[in-house]
């Protein structure tokens, strides 16, 4: 089983059917979301035995979030419930389909996540990331979960999925991120996130050298592999010793990019499992052809998600 831990929230996305005039507010449609939530749903749709570990509101949005997990075949035994409201994220979709977010997070349920006493027997991998590792007090509980499970040999995957608007002290967060790396087996992040975490002005654009140097330093700190997503240009994996493999992106008509990175998280874990590579030792033994297969699968899965509105990852049958 793969456990995905982190926030579940509601994305409020602009309705393409209801144009907004100068004298009216935009029409917003509620969509299930949150990076870890989307990753769990995507894993379930791909057929990987998956459990979701979070705190979810008992309000109507929370019930809808659980319905989405059930529909994906995701185990809910590790879900905590609370009377606090569900976190909301208001999406702003750019002309190229990219999404920016504003968050309503004060007093919401997922911030009060508590460290579970133990994960079930048979857990082989743990995936974390996004807002859950920023917003206290839950962030410390998720951090403790990461360190505890890594120490007992569980394969750990991290997608920082940086939301700068939620981070009051960038330097403190960057230091905290570096402190996680010894406990991380697979680090996946976008070039933009890599640029921000490296402290490169303006993100990754024009700062490729700074990102490359930082990524190699991060590898030295612990991960067995780092996967960089490059939007429509594809994906690249970096491995210790200077190894590097890239695959191109799949060309599709982009509706929006919501959930694309989360789909990549799920696809990487699903395909690594197919290669029997959910361990540091097995990842280290993967060759270039193995990585081309794994990254290519992730690129195909992300392309499907980008071809439809909202975080709607593909089912396994769509990738056959």
C-alpha positions, -999 to 999 in steps of 0.1 A, spaced: 0 0 0 10 36 -7 0 62 19 -5 98 7 -5 123 36 -15 160 33 -43 184 28 -76 180 11 -93 212 0 -118 227 -24 -105 246 -55 -128 274 -66 -122 276 -104 -136 300 -129 -165 287 -149 -157 287 -187 -195 287 -194 -202 319 -174 -181 348 -187 -175 376 -163 -183 412 -173 -168 444 -159 -197 448 -135 -200 413 -120 -179 389 -100 -165 357 -117 -186 326 -114 -166 300 -94 -171 263 -94 -161 241 -65 -137 213 -74 -121 187 -51 -84 194 -48 -52 197 -27 -19 183 -40 -18 152 -17 -56 146 -23 -51 147 -61 -21 124 -58 -42 99 -38 -71 100 -63 -46 96 -92 -30 66 -76 -63 50 -69 -74 55 -105 -42 39 -118 -49 9 -97 -23 12 -69 -36 2 -34 -37 36 -17 -46 51 16 -51 88 24 -38 103 57 -52 137 66 -77 156 87 -109 163 68 -138 186 77 -172 172 86 -188 199 65 -205 193 31 -172 200 13 -154 174 35 -181 148 27 -176 156 -10 -139 151 -7 -143 117 9 -168 107 -18 -141 115 -44 -116 93 -25 -141 64 -22 -148 66 -59 -111 63 -66 -109 32 -44 -87 50 -18 -87 36 18 -100 61 44 -90 44 76 -62 70 83 -85 100 78 -92 121 108 -124 142 110 -130 177 125 -158 202 128 -135 230 114 -143 242 79 -126 230 47 -97 249 33 -105 268 1 -82 277 -28 -93 303 -54 -77 295 -87 -68 320 -113 -63 304 -147 -39 321 -171 -42 322 -209 -18 293 -212 -38 272 -187 -14 277 -158 -30 282 -124 -23 305 -95 -40 303 -61 -52 324 -32 -59 304 0 -84 306 28 -67 285 55 -73 301 89 -89 277 114 -95 249 88 -95 212 95 -64 200 77 -42 224 97 -50 204 129 -37 170 116 -22 149 144 5 123 140 -10 88 138 3 63 163 13 40 134 7 33 98 -7 -1 88 15 -31 82 23 -34 45 28 3 38 56 4 12 57 41 3 47 75 18 40 106 -3 38 141 12 39 178 1 23 211 -6 5 232 20 5 205 46 42 210 53 38 247 57 8 254 79 12 247 116 5 229 138 -2 202 112 31 208 94 52 196 123 30 165 126 35 157 89 72 163 93 74 139 122 55 113 100 81 117 73 111 113 96 95 84 115 85 64 84 118 70 66 137 58 97 118 25 96 126 19 59 94 32 42 101 46 7 93 83 10 84 108 -18 82 146 -14 67 172 -37 72 206 -21 47 222 -46 57 256 -32 30 282 -25 50 314 -17 19 333 -5 16 308 24 52 311 35 59 340 58 97 334 61 112 321 28 147 315 42 133 296 72 113 274 49 142 267 26 163 256 56 134 234 68 132 219 33 169 210 34 164 194 68 139 170 52 162 157 25 180 130 45 145 114 50 134 117 14 140 89 -11 124 105 -42 122 143 -46 99 156 -73 95 193 -80 89 217 -109 117 239 -123 98 269 -109 98 254 -74 135 244 -77 144 279 -87 125 293 -57 140 268 -33 174 276 -47 168 313 -40 172 321 -77 156 354 -86 125 350 -107 124 312 -102 139 288 -128 136 311 -158 171 321 -168 186 304 -137 193 270 -150 228 268 -137 217 278 -102 190 252 -102 213 225 -115 239 233 -88 212 233 -61 197 200 -73 230 183 -71 235 196 -36 201 183 -27 210 149 -41 241 148 -19 218 154 11 199 122 7 174 115 -21 180 86 -44 166 105 -73 152 140 -81 126 144 -109 123 179 -123 91 187 -143 95 212 -171 59 219 -181 53 211 -218 90 204 -223 88 172 -203 106 156 -173 142 150 -162 155 127 -135 188 134 -118 206 106 -99 237 105 -78 270 103 -96 259 127 -124 232 105 -140 206 124 -160 177 112 -182 150 133 -199 118 127 -218 97 151 -238 63 162 -228 32 150 -247 15 176 -268 -21 182 -260 -46 211 -261 -42 224 -226 -75 232 -208 -56 240 -175 -27 225 -156 -45 220 -123 -34 186 -108 -8 179 -135 21 178 -110 0 157 -86 -7 133 -114 31 131 -120 36 122 -84 11 93 -86 24 81 -120 60 80 -108 51 60 -77 28 37 -97 54 30 -123 83 26 -99 62 0 -82 57 -18 -115 95 -19 -117 97 -32 -82 116 -1 -73 100 13 -41 133 13 -22 164 34 -23 185 4 -34 161 -5 -63 160 32 -75 198 33 -75 198 2 -97 175 16 -124 190 22 -157 184 49 -184 158 27 -202 140 21 -170 138 58 -163 127 66 -198 98 42 -193 89 57 -159 92 93 -169 73 86 -202 44 71 -183 43 101 -160 43 125 -191 14 107 -207 -6 107 -175 0 145 -169 -10 152 -205 -44 136 -200 -49 157 -168 -40 189 -187 -65 181 -215 -95 185 -192 -107 210 -166 -97 207 -130 -77 180 -113 -91 150 -132 -63 124 -134 -65 95 -158 -76 59 -152 -53 31 -160 -73 22 -191 -67 56 -206 -29 50 -206 -29 15 -221 
